[in-house]
Amino acid sequence: MKAKEFEKKFDKGEDITRYLEVSKSRRPEQEQKRVNVDFPLWMIHLLDREAKRLGVPRQSIIKVWVAERLEKAS
């Protein structure tokens, strides 16, 4: 399929997912790398309490809070 035809289908709101190779897709700047961070137990307890209150995993809170702080710093 040519790009113009693809764009027309997209612009019309047609489902174009069958034309995509999602197995090869990636989100720029969203690749992940595992890091290990040691926290004092009191922080872990507070993180777990907040995670339980919000109904999300501890890791989610850490990611959101770090991202918020980095956005403020930039």
C-alpha positions in Angstrom: 0.0 0.0 0.0 1.3 3.4 -0.9 1.7 6.1 1.8 -1.0 8.3 0.3 -3.6 5.5 0.4 -2.6 4.7 4.0 -3.0 8.4 5.0 -6.4 8.6 3.3 -7.6 5.5 5.3 -6.3 7.0 8.5 -7.8 10.4 7.8 -11.2 8.8 7.1 -11.0 7.1 10.5 -10.7 3.6 9.1 -9.0 0.8 11.1 -5.5 0.8 9.8 -4.0 -1.7 12.4 -4.0 -4.6 9.9 -1.5 -2.6 7.8 0.9 -2.1 10.7 3.7 -4.4 11.8 3.4 -3.8 15.5 5.9 -6.5 16.3 8.6 -4.1 14.9 7.2 -1.0 16.5 8.8 0.9 19.3 8.2 4.1 21.2 11.2 6.5 21.0 12.6 7.6 24.3 10.4 4.9 26.0 12.9 2.0 26.0 13.3 0.7 29.5 16.4 -0.2 31.5 16.3 -1.9 34.9 18.0 -0.1 37.7 18.4 -1.1 41.4 17.8 1.4 44.1 18.2 0.8 47.8 15.6 2.5 50.0 15.5 2.6 53.8 12.7 0.4 55.2 10.8 3.4 56.5 10.5 4.7 52.9 9.4 1.3 51.6 6.7 1.2 54.3 5.5 4.7 53.3 5.6 3.8 49.6 3.7 0.6 50.1 1.0 2.5 52.2 0.6 5.1 49.4 0.5 2.4 46.7 -2.2 0.5 48.6 -4.2 3.7 49.1 -4.0 4.5 45.4 -4.4 0.8 44.3 -1.3 0.8 42.2 2.1 -1.1 42.5 4.9 0.5 44.4 6.9 0.8 41.2 4.2 3.0 39.6 4.4 5.5 42.4 8.2 5.7 42.2 8.1 6.2 38.4 5.5 8.9 38.6 7.2 10.8 41.4 10.6 10.6 39.8 9.1 11.8 36.4 7.3 14.7 38.2 10.5 15.8 39.9 12.5 15.5 36.6 9.9 17.6 34.8 10.2 20.3 37.4 14.0 20.3 37.2 14.1 20.7 33.4 
